[in-house]
Amino acid sequence: GNRCQKEAPMPSPADQEQLRRRCDELKARLAEVGDFRPGSLVERYRRCGKSECHCAGKGAAGHGPSWSLTREVGGKTVTRVVRPGAVEQTRRQLAEHKRFRGLTRELVETSEQLCDALLEATAATSQEAAKKGGSKRPSRRRSARRGSGSAPDCRPPS
C-alpha cells in the first residue's frame, strides 16, 4: 500500500553550501574525463569448421581470441570488431565511460538534493512571511482616499 514518508528536516544553509560544493567538485571531475565509449568488450573463440583443424577436437578452445565491441544503438545491438592491438585502449575507453556515468549519476542526485533544499528554504521563508502578516506586496486600494486631493470630491456641495 501507500506509506507516508516522514519529512526530513529542512537542510541548513551549511548543508546547502555543502551540496553546492559537492556539485562543483563533481562538475570539475567531469571536465577531467578522457575519451570514452559505451559498450562491452567481448572475447570470442570460434571453430572454423574444417574437420582436420585443431579447433575441431572435443573440448578444443577454438581459434582466437577475436575481440568485438557490442552496444545498443536505437534498440538494436551493434557489433564492431576490435583488432588485438586496440583491446587495451578500448578497455580504458569503456572504463572511462563507466566513470563518466557514475559521476553524472552522482551529480544529478546531488543537484536534485540541492534544488529540493532551496525549494524548501523558499517555501519556509514564504510561510514565515505569511505568519508575520501577509505578503511583501502591499494590497491595491479599491477606492481613492478621501481628502488626499488626488481624486475629485464627489460629495454634493453643502
DRENLUM-410550 format. One record per residue: residue number from 0; residue in three letters; x, y negated, z negated of N, C-alpha, C, CB in turn. Coordinates in nm, 2 decimals. Glycine has a CB too. Layout:
N
k;r;n.px;n.py;n.pz;ca.px;ca.py;ca.pz;c.px;c.py;c.pz;cb.px;cb.py;cb.pz
NUM;ALA;X;Y;Z;X;Y;Z;X;Y;Z;X;Y;Z .
...
END
This chain:
158
k;r;n.px;n.py;n.pz;ca.px;ca.py;ca.pz;c.px;c.py;c.pz;cb.px;cb.py;cb.pz
0;GLY;0.08;0.12;0.00;0.00;0.00;0.00;0.08;-0.12;0.00;-0.09;0.00;-0.12 .
1;ASN;0.02;-0.24;-0.02;0.08;-0.37;-0.02;0.13;-0.40;-0.16;-0.01;-0.48;0.03 .
2;ARG;0.25;-0.42;-0.18;0.31;-0.46;-0.31;0.35;-0.61;-0.31;0.43;-0.37;-0.34 .
3;CYS;0.31;-0.67;-0.41;0.35;-0.81;-0.42;0.50;-0.82;-0.45;0.27;-0.89;-0.53 .
4;GLN;0.57;-0.91;-0.38;0.71;-0.93;-0.41;0.72;-1.03;-0.51;0.79;-0.96;-0.28 .
5;LYS;0.81;-1.01;-0.61;0.84;-1.11;-0.71;0.92;-1.22;-0.65;0.91;-1.04;-0.83 .
6;GLU;0.88;-1.34;-0.67;0.95;-1.45;-0.61;1.09;-1.47;-0.68;0.87;-1.58;-0.62 .
7;ALA;1.19;-1.48;-0.60;1.32;-1.51;-0.65;1.33;-1.65;-0.70;1.43;-1.48;-0.54 .
8;PRO;1.42;-1.68;-0.80;1.43;-1.81;-0.84;1.49;-1.90;-0.73;1.52;-1.82;-0.97 .
9;MET;1.45;-2.03;-0.73;1.50;-2.12;-0.62;1.65;-2.13;-0.63;1.43;-2.25;-0.64 .
10;PRO;1.72;-2.12;-0.52;1.86;-2.13;-0.52;1.90;-2.28;-0.56;1.92;-2.10;-0.39 .
11;SER;2.00;-2.28;-0.65;2.05;-2.41;-0.69;2.13;-2.48;-0.58;2.14;-2.40;-0.82 .
12;PRO;2.15;-2.61;-0.59;2.24;-2.68;-0.49;2.37;-2.62;-0.48;2.25;-2.83;-0.53 .
13;ALA;2.43;-2.56;-0.59;2.56;-2.49;-0.58;2.54;-2.36;-0.50;2.61;-2.46;-0.72 .
14;ASP;2.43;-2.29;-0.51;2.40;-2.17;-0.43;2.39;-2.21;-0.28;2.28;-2.10;-0.48 .
15;GLN;2.32;-2.32;-0.26;2.30;-2.37;-0.12;2.44;-2.40;-0.06;2.21;-2.49;-0.12 .
16;GLU;2.52;-2.47;-0.14;2.66;-2.50;-0.09;2.74;-2.38;-0.06;2.73;-2.59;-0.19 .
17;GLN;2.73;-2.28;-0.15;2.80;-2.15;-0.13;2.75;-2.08;0.00;2.78;-2.06;-0.25 .
18;LEU;2.62;-2.08;0.03;2.57;-2.03;0.15;2.62;-2.10;0.27;2.41;-2.03;0.15 .
19;ARG;2.62;-2.24;0.26;2.67;-2.32;0.37;2.82;-2.29;0.40;2.65;-2.47;0.34 .
20;ARG;2.90;-2.28;0.29;3.04;-2.24;0.31;3.06;-2.11;0.38;3.12;-2.24;0.18 .
21;ARG;2.97;-2.01;0.34;2.98;-1.88;0.40;2.95;-1.88;0.54;2.89;-1.78;0.32 .
22;CYS;2.85;-1.96;0.58;2.81;-1.97;0.72;2.93;-2.03;0.80;2.69;-2.06;0.74 .
23;ASP;2.99;-2.14;0.74;3.10;-2.20;0.81;3.22;-2.10;0.83;3.15;-2.32;0.73 .
24;GLU;3.24;-2.02;0.73;3.35;-1.92;0.73;3.32;-1.82;0.84;3.37;-1.85;0.59 .
25;LEU;3.20;-1.77;0.85;3.16;-1.67;0.95;3.17;-1.73;1.09;3.02;-1.62;0.92 .
26;LYS;3.14;-1.86;1.11;3.15;-1.92;1.24;3.30;-1.93;1.28;3.08;-2.06;1.24 .
27;ALA;3.38;-1.96;1.18;3.53;-1.97;1.21;3.58;-1.83;1.25;3.60;-2.02;1.09 .
28;ARG;3.53;-1.73;1.18;3.58;-1.59;1.21;3.53;-1.55;1.35;3.53;-1.49;1.10 .
29;LEU;3.41;-1.59;1.39;3.36;-1.56;1.52;3.44;-1.62;1.63;3.21;-1.61;1.53 .
30;ALA;3.49;-1.74;1.60;3.58;-1.81;1.70;3.71;-1.73;1.72;3.61;-1.95;1.65 .
31;GLU;3.75;-1.64;1.63;3.87;-1.57;1.64;3.85;-1.43;1.71;3.93;-1.54;1.51 .
32;VAL;3.73;-1.40;1.75;3.70;-1.27;1.81;3.77;-1.27;1.95;3.55;-1.24;1.82 .
33;GLY;3.84;-1.15;1.97;3.90;-1.14;2.10;3.81;-1.08;2.21;4.02;-1.05;2.09 .
34;ASP;3.87;-1.03;2.32;3.79;-0.97;2.42;3.72;-0.85;2.37;3.88;-0.93;2.54 .
35;PHE;3.59;-0.83;2.41;3.52;-0.72;2.36;3.42;-0.67;2.46;3.44;-0.76;2.23 .
36;ARG;3.37;-0.55;2.44;3.27;-0.49;2.53;3.19;-0.39;2.45;3.34;-0.42;2.65 .
37;PRO;3.06;-0.38;2.49;2.98;-0.28;2.42;3.00;-0.14;2.49;2.83;-0.32;2.42 .
38;GLY;2.96;-0.04;2.42;2.95;0.09;2.48;3.02;0.19;2.39;3.02;0.09;2.61 .
39;SER;3.04;0.31;2.45;3.10;0.43;2.38;3.20;0.49;2.47;3.00;0.53;2.33 .
40;LEU;3.32;0.52;2.42;3.42;0.58;2.50;3.41;0.73;2.47;3.57;0.53;2.45 .
41;VAL;3.40;0.81;2.59;3.37;0.95;2.58;3.49;1.02;2.64;3.24;0.99;2.64 .
42;GLU;3.54;1.12;2.57;3.65;1.21;2.62;3.58;1.34;2.67;3.75;1.24;2.51 .
43;ARG;3.61;1.38;2.80;3.55;1.49;2.86;3.65;1.59;2.91;3.45;1.45;2.97 .
44;TYR;3.62;1.72;2.90;3.70;1.83;2.97;3.60;1.90;3.05;3.77;1.92;2.86 .
45;ARG;3.64;1.93;3.18;3.54;1.99;3.27;3.61;2.11;3.34;3.49;1.89;3.37 .
46;ARG;3.52;2.19;3.39;3.56;2.31;3.47;3.55;2.27;3.62;3.48;2.44;3.43 .
47;CYS;3.65;2.32;3.69;3.65;2.28;3.84;3.56;2.38;3.92;3.79;2.28;3.89 .
48;GLY;3.54;2.50;3.87;3.45;2.59;3.94;3.53;2.70;4.02;3.36;2.52;4.04 .
49;LYS;3.66;2.69;4.03;3.74;2.79;4.10;3.77;2.91;4.01;3.88;2.73;4.15 .
50;SER;3.74;3.02;4.06;3.74;3.14;3.97;3.88;3.18;3.93;3.68;3.26;4.04 .
51;GLU;3.99;3.14;4.00;4.12;3.17;3.97;4.19;3.07;3.88;4.20;3.19;4.09 .
52;CYS;4.12;2.96;3.85;4.18;2.84;3.77;4.18;2.88;3.63;4.10;2.71;3.80 .
53;HIS;4.28;2.82;3.55;4.29;2.84;3.41;4.16;2.79;3.34;4.41;2.77;3.35 .
54;CYS;4.09;2.70;3.39;3.97;2.65;3.32;3.85;2.75;3.33;3.93;2.52;3.39 .
55;ALA;3.86;2.85;3.41;3.75;2.94;3.43;3.75;3.05;3.32;3.76;3.01;3.57 .
56;GLY;3.85;3.06;3.25;3.86;3.17;3.14;3.76;3.13;3.03;4.00;3.18;3.09 .
57;LYS;3.72;3.24;2.96;3.62;3.22;2.85;3.69;3.14;2.74;3.57;3.36;2.80 .
58;GLY;3.63;3.04;2.69;3.68;2.95;2.58;3.79;2.86;2.62;3.73;3.04;2.48 .
59;ALA;3.82;2.85;2.76;3.92;2.76;2.80;3.88;2.62;2.79;3.96;2.79;2.95 .
60;ALA;3.97;2.53;2.76;3.94;2.39;2.74;3.89;2.32;2.86;4.06;2.32;2.68 .
61;GLY;3.94;2.36;2.98;3.90;2.29;3.10;4.00;2.18;3.14;3.76;2.23;3.08 .
62;HIS;3.97;2.11;3.24;4.06;2.00;3.29;4.03;1.88;3.21;4.04;1.98;3.44 .
63;GLY;4.13;1.80;3.19;4.11;1.68;3.12;4.22;1.64;3.02;3.98;1.68;3.04 .
64;PRO;4.20;1.55;2.94;4.07;1.48;2.93;4.05;1.37;3.04;4.06;1.41;2.79 .
65;SER;3.93;1.35;3.07;3.89;1.24;3.15;3.81;1.15;3.06;3.81;1.28;3.28 .
66;TRP;3.82;1.02;3.08;3.76;0.92;2.99;3.65;0.84;3.06;3.86;0.83;2.93 .
67;SER;3.54;0.82;2.99;3.44;0.73;3.05;3.38;0.64;2.95;3.33;0.82;3.12 .
68;LEU;3.33;0.53;2.99;3.27;0.43;2.91;3.12;0.43;2.94;3.33;0.29;2.92 .
69;THR;3.04;0.46;2.84;2.89;0.46;2.87;2.83;0.34;2.79;2.83;0.59;2.83 .
70;ARG;2.73;0.28;2.85;2.65;0.18;2.78;2.52;0.17;2.85;2.72;0.05;2.77 .
71;GLU;2.42;0.11;2.77;2.29;0.09;2.83;2.28;-0.05;2.89;2.18;0.10;2.72 .
72;VAL;2.23;-0.05;3.01;2.20;-0.18;3.09;2.06;-0.17;3.14;2.31;-0.20;3.20 .
73;GLY;1.98;-0.26;3.09;1.84;-0.27;3.14;1.76;-0.14;3.12;1.84;-0.30;3.29 .
74;GLY;1.79;-0.07;3.01;1.72;0.05;2.97;1.77;0.18;3.04;1.58;0.04;3.01 .
75;LYS;1.88;0.16;3.12;1.94;0.28;3.18;2.09;0.29;3.14;1.94;0.27;3.34 .
76;THR;2.13;0.42;3.13;2.27;0.45;3.09;2.36;0.43;3.21;2.29;0.59;3.03 .
77;VAL;2.47;0.35;3.19;2.56;0.32;3.30;2.70;0.38;3.25;2.58;0.17;3.33 .
78;THR;2.76;0.46;3.34;2.89;0.53;3.30;3.00;0.47;3.39;2.88;0.68;3.31 .
79;ARG;3.11;0.45;3.33;3.22;0.39;3.41;3.35;0.47;3.37;3.24;0.24;3.39 .
80;VAL;3.42;0.52;3.47;3.54;0.60;3.45;3.65;0.50;3.39;3.59;0.67;3.57 .
81;VAL;3.72;0.55;3.29;3.83;0.47;3.23;3.96;0.54;3.26;3.81;0.44;3.08 .
82;ARG;4.06;0.48;3.33;4.18;0.55;3.35;4.26;0.57;3.22;4.27;0.47;3.46 .
83;PRO;4.34;0.68;3.22;4.41;0.71;3.09;4.49;0.59;3.04;4.50;0.83;3.11 .
84;GLY;4.55;0.51;3.12;4.63;0.40;3.08;4.55;0.29;3.01;4.71;0.35;3.19 .
85;ALA;4.42;0.29;3.03;4.34;0.18;2.98;4.26;0.23;2.86;4.24;0.13;3.09 .
86;VAL;4.28;0.35;2.81;4.20;0.40;2.70;4.22;0.32;2.57;4.24;0.55;2.67 .
87;GLU;4.35;0.29;2.53;4.38;0.22;2.41;4.32;0.08;2.41;4.53;0.21;2.38 .
88;GLN;4.33;0.01;2.53;4.28;-0.13;2.54;4.13;-0.12;2.53;4.32;-0.19;2.68 .
89;THR;4.06;-0.02;2.59;3.92;-0.01;2.58;3.87;0.02;2.44;3.87;0.11;2.67 .
90;ARG;3.95;0.10;2.36;3.92;0.12;2.22;3.93;-0.01;2.14;4.02;0.23;2.16 .
91;ARG;4.03;-0.09;2.17;4.04;-0.22;2.10;3.92;-0.31;2.13;4.17;-0.29;2.14 .
92;GLN;3.88;-0.31;2.26;3.76;-0.39;2.30;3.63;-0.34;2.23;3.75;-0.39;2.45 .
93;LEU;3.62;-0.21;2.22;3.50;-0.16;2.16;3.50;-0.19;2.01;3.49;-0.01;2.18 .
94;ALA;3.62;-0.18;1.94;3.63;-0.22;1.80;3.60;-0.37;1.78;3.77;-0.18;1.75 .
95;GLU;3.64;-0.45;1.87;3.62;-0.59;1.86;3.47;-0.62;1.88;3.70;-0.67;1.96 .
96;HIS;3.40;-0.55;1.96;3.26;-0.57;1.98;3.18;-0.53;1.85;3.20;-0.48;2.10 .
97;LYS;3.23;-0.42;1.79;3.17;-0.38;1.66;3.19;-0.49;1.55;3.23;-0.25;1.61 .
98;ARG;3.31;-0.55;1.55;3.34;-0.66;1.46;3.25;-0.78;1.49;3.49;-0.70;1.46 .
99;PHE;3.24;-0.81;1.62;3.15;-0.92;1.66;3.01;-0.90;1.61;3.15;-0.94;1.81 .
100;ARG;2.95;-0.78;1.63;2.82;-0.75;1.59;2.80;-0.76;1.44;2.78;-0.61;1.63 .
101;GLY;2.90;-0.72;1.36;2.89;-0.73;1.22;2.89;-0.87;1.17;3.01;-0.66;1.16 .
102;LEU;2.98;-0.96;1.23;2.99;-1.10;1.20;2.86;-1.17;1.23;3.11;-1.16;1.27 .
103;THR;2.81;-1.14;1.35;2.68;-1.21;1.39;2.56;-1.17;1.30;2.65;-1.18;1.54 .
104;ARG;2.56;-1.04;1.27;2.45;-0.99;1.18;2.46;-1.06;1.04;2.46;-0.84;1.16 .
105;GLU;2.58;-1.07;0.99;2.60;-1.14;0.86;2.57;-1.29;0.87;2.74;-1.11;0.81 .
106;LEU;2.61;-1.35;0.98;2.58;-1.49;1.00;2.43;-1.52;1.00;2.65;-1.55;1.12 .
107;VAL;2.36;-1.44;1.07;2.21;-1.45;1.08;2.15;-1.44;0.94;2.15;-1.35;1.18 .
108;GLU;2.19;-1.33;0.87;2.14;-1.31;0.74;2.17;-1.43;0.64;2.19;-1.18;0.68 .
109;THR;2.29;-1.48;0.64;2.33;-1.58;0.56;2.26;-1.71;0.59;2.49;-1.60;0.56 .
110;SER;2.26;-1.74;0.72;2.19;-1.86;0.77;2.04;-1.86;0.74;2.21;-1.88;0.92 .
111;GLU;1.98;-1.74;0.75;1.84;-1.73;0.71;1.82;-1.76;0.56;1.78;-1.59;0.75 .
112;GLN;1.91;-1.71;0.48;1.90;-1.74;0.33;1.92;-1.89;0.31;2.01;-1.66;0.26 .
113;LEU;2.01;-1.95;0.38;2.03;-2.09;0.36;1.91;-2.17;0.40;2.15;-2.14;0.44 .
114;CYS;1.85;-2.14;0.52;1.73;-2.20;0.57;1.61;-2.19;0.47;1.69;-2.15;0.70 .
115;ASP;1.60;-2.07;0.41;1.49;-2.04;0.32;1.52;-2.13;0.19;1.49;-1.89;0.28 .
116;ALA;1.64;-2.14;0.15;1.67;-2.21;0.03;1.64;-2.36;0.05;1.82;-2.20;-0.01 .
117;LEU;1.67;-2.41;0.17;1.65;-2.55;0.20;1.50;-2.58;0.21;1.71;-2.59;0.33 .
118;LEU;1.42;-2.48;0.26;1.28;-2.50;0.27;1.22;-2.50;0.13;1.21;-2.39;0.35 .
119;GLU;1.27;-2.41;0.04;1.22;-2.40;-0.09;1.25;-2.53;-0.17;1.28;-2.28;-0.17 .
120;ALA;1.37;-2.59;-0.15;1.40;-2.71;-0.21;1.31;-2.82;-0.17;1.55;-2.75;-0.19 .
121;THR;1.28;-2.83;-0.04;1.19;-2.93;0.02;1.05;-2.92;-0.04;1.19;-2.92;0.17 .
122;ALA;1.01;-2.79;-0.04;0.87;-2.77;-0.10;0.86;-2.81;-0.24;0.83;-2.62;-0.08 .
123;ALA;0.97;-2.77;-0.32;0.97;-2.81;-0.46;0.97;-2.96;-0.48;1.09;-2.74;-0.53 .
124;THR;1.05;-3.03;-0.40;1.05;-3.18;-0.41;0.91;-3.24;-0.37;1.16;-3.23;-0.31 .
125;SER;0.85;-3.18;-0.27;0.71;-3.23;-0.24;0.61;-3.20;-0.35;0.67;-3.16;-0.11 .
126;GLN;0.62;-3.08;-0.41;0.53;-3.05;-0.52;0.55;-3.15;-0.64;0.55;-2.91;-0.57 .
127;GLU;0.68;-3.18;-0.67;0.71;-3.27;-0.78;0.65;-3.41;-0.75;0.86;-3.28;-0.80 .
128;ALA;0.67;-3.45;-0.63;0.62;-3.58;-0.59;0.47;-3.59;-0.60;0.66;-3.62;-0.44 .
129;ALA;0.40;-3.48;-0.57;0.25;-3.47;-0.58;0.21;-3.48;-0.73;0.20;-3.35;-0.51 .
130;LYS;0.29;-3.41;-0.81;0.26;-3.41;-0.96;0.28;-3.55;-1.02;0.34;-3.31;-1.03 .
131;LYS;0.37;-3.62;-0.96;0.40;-3.76;-1.02;0.30;-3.86;-0.97;0.54;-3.80;-0.98 .
132;GLY;0.22;-3.83;-0.88;0.12;-3.93;-0.85;0.10;-3.96;-0.70;0.15;-4.06;-0.91 .
133;GLY;0.12;-3.85;-0.62;0.08;-3.87;-0.48;0.20;-3.87;-0.39;0.00;-3.99;-0.47 .
134;SER;0.17;-3.91;-0.27;0.27;-3.91;-0.16;0.35;-4.04;-0.17;0.21;-3.90;-0.03 .
135;LYS;0.46;-4.04;-0.10;0.55;-4.15;-0.09;0.49;-4.26;0.00;0.69;-4.11;-0.04 .
136;ARG;0.40;-4.23;0.08;0.34;-4.33;0.17;0.23;-4.40;0.10;0.29;-4.27;0.30 .
137;PRO;0.22;-4.53;0.11;0.11;-4.60;0.05;-0.02;-4.57;0.13;0.13;-4.75;0.04 .
138;SER;-0.13;-4.56;0.07;-0.25;-4.53;0.14;-0.30;-4.66;0.21;-0.37;-4.48;0.05 .
139;ARG;-0.37;-4.64;0.33;-0.41;-4.76;0.40;-0.54;-4.82;0.34;-0.44;-4.72;0.55 .
140;ARG;-0.54;-4.95;0.34;-0.66;-5.02;0.28;-0.77;-5.00;0.39;-0.63;-5.17;0.25 .
141;ARG;-0.89;-4.99;0.33;-1.01;-4.98;0.42;-1.07;-5.11;0.45;-1.11;-4.89;0.36 .
142;SER;-1.05;-5.21;0.36;-1.10;-5.34;0.39;-1.00;-5.45;0.34;-1.24;-5.36;0.32 .
143;ALA;-1.01;-5.56;0.39;-0.92;-5.67;0.36;-0.94;-5.71;0.22;-0.93;-5.79;0.46 .
144;ARG;-0.84;-5.76;0.15;-0.85;-5.81;0.01;-0.93;-5.94;0.02;-0.71;-5.83;-0.05 .
145;ARG;-1.00;-5.97;-0.09;-1.08;-6.09;-0.10;-0.98;-6.20;-0.14;-1.20;-6.08;-0.19 .
146;GLY;-1.00;-6.32;-0.08;-0.92;-6.43;-0.12;-0.78;-6.43;-0.08;-0.93;-6.45;-0.27 .
147;SER;-0.74;-6.34;0.00;-0.60;-6.33;0.04;-0.57;-6.43;0.15;-0.56;-6.19;0.08 .
148;GLY;-0.67;-6.48;0.21;-0.65;-6.58;0.32;-0.62;-6.51;0.45;-0.54;-6.67;0.28 .
149;SER;-0.61;-6.38;0.45;-0.57;-6.32;0.58;-0.70;-6.28;0.66;-0.49;-6.20;0.55 .
150;ALA;-0.81;-6.26;0.59;-0.93;-6.23;0.66;-1.03;-6.34;0.64;-0.99;-6.09;0.61 .
151;PRO;-1.12;-6.36;0.74;-1.22;-6.47;0.73;-1.31;-6.44;0.62;-1.29;-6.49;0.86 .
152;ASP;-1.36;-6.54;0.55;-1.45;-6.53;0.44;-1.59;-6.51;0.50;-1.45;-6.65;0.35 .
153;CYS;-1.66;-6.40;0.48;-1.79;-6.37;0.54;-1.90;-6.40;0.45;-1.79;-6.22;0.59 .
154;ARG;-1.87;-6.45;0.33;-1.99;-6.48;0.24;-2.06;-6.61;0.29;-1.93;-6.50;0.09 .
155;PRO;-2.19;-6.61;0.27;-2.26;-6.73;0.31;-2.22;-6.85;0.23;-2.42;-6.71;0.30 .
156;PRO;-2.22;-6.97;0.29;-2.19;-7.09;0.21;-2.28;-7.11;0.09;-2.18;-7.21;0.30 .
157;SER;-2.23;-7.16;-0.02;-2.32;-7.18;-0.14;-2.38;-7.32;-0.14;-2.24;-7.15;-0.26 .
END
